[in-house]
Amino acid sequence: MRGALDATDPGPDIGRSLRTMSTSKETLEFLRDALALVPEVKFRAMMGEYCVYSAGRVFGLICDDVLFLKTTPATLHLFRDRTTRAYPGSRNTCQVNADWLEDREKMAGIVRETLSHLPTPAAKPAQKKGIVNKKHR
């Protein structure tokens, strides 16, 4: 089992209990193909897993080789499995139906529906002239 601790593993002992499963490059390539009709799709690494964006808006998460989409009350009915979450404590995500992954047009339609019901991200406040961002000093 990927990610499981193995007593024969010669790796360092420090941090062993913190190891988790992470998404494989093969899964990313498969999902990139499945999401090919979604405009401007991007994957951004986040703590060993990935956020999935379309045109700069987050619509999904990839965790342990599984794609989850954000949900709203208007989209929840689309999912067969409404209980499996992306990670413990996460809310408003559901695992995609397997048949969607085999049909690019269906997948793109579900993502469009998802995005249409998600709130638009708040605009970032403009930085005042003369103020230097501490990160860029």
N, C-alpha and C positions, 0 to 999 in steps of 0.2 A: 504494500500500500504506500503510495507516494506520501511523503511528509511524516510518516509514522516514525517514531523513535526506534532505533535498531541497536541492540546491545553490541553487535559486531561492527558498527559504524566507527571508523577510526578517527572521526572528526573530534574537535575540541569539546571538552565537557562543559565549558562555560556557555551559558545560554541555551543548552540543550532543551530545557523544559519550555523555552519560548519559541521553538521552531513551530512553524505552521505550514500548512499546504499553501502553495501559491499556484497561480495560473501558468500553464505551459505556453511556450511560444507557438506550439502546434494549435492550441485552442485559440490563441489570438489570431492566427492566420485563418482558421476556419470561420471565426466570427467576423473577421474583416470581409471575407467572401460573402457570408450570410447577410451582412449589412451593406453590401456594395451599392444598393440603390438609395441608401440614406445619404442625404447631402452633407458634405463636409464632416464625415464621421472621423473621430479621432479617439485614441485610447491614451489615457494619461495614468502613469504608474502612481500608485498611492499605497504605501505600506505593504508592498508585496503583491498587491492586487491592482485593479484598474477601475477608473471612472470612464464612462463612455459618453462622448459629446457629439452633438450635431450642431454645426454653426455656433459653437461656443456655449451651448446649453447642455447641461448634464441630463441625460435621460436614462442612464443605466449604470450598473456595476457588474464587474466580472469578479467573482470570488470562487476560489477552488474549482476553476474550470467550468463554471456555470454562469450564464448570463441572467441577470435580474433586471427588470425594468421598474422605474418609479411608477407608482400607482396613485390614483385619485379615486374618489367615490364614483366618478363617471367612467373609469376604465377598469375597475376591479373585476367586473363581470366577465371580462375577456379571458381571464386566467383560470386554468383548470385547478392548479394548486395555489390556493390563497393563503397557505399557512407557512410554507418554507420561506425563510428570509435570507437575505444576503449574508448576514452575520448576526450573532446573538445581540439582541437589543435593537436591531434595525427596524424601522417602521417604513411603511409606504413603499415596499419593494416586493415583487413577486417573481418567481422563476418563470422564464418564458416557456410556452408550450413547445415541445420538441418539434412538432410539425411546422411551426413557423420558421425554424432554422433551415428547413429544406426548401422554402419558397421565398425567394428574395422579395418578390412583390408584396406578399402577405406581411413579411417582416417589416418592410419599409412603411406599409400602411399602418401597422400597429405602432411603430415609432412615431409617425406623423400624428396619429390619434393621441398618443401619450403626450407629445410635445404640445399639442393644442390645448390640453387640460392642465398643464403645469404652469405655475405663475412665472412671469418673465422675471429674470434676475434684476435686482435693484442696480441702478447705475452707480458706478464708483464715484465718490466725490472728487471733484477736481482739486488738484494740489495748488495751494496758494503760491504766488510768486515769492521767491526769496526764501522759502522754507525748503530745507534739504532733507530728503528722506534718509533716516538714520541707516537704513540697509545699504545705501549707496555711497557712504562716506569713504 
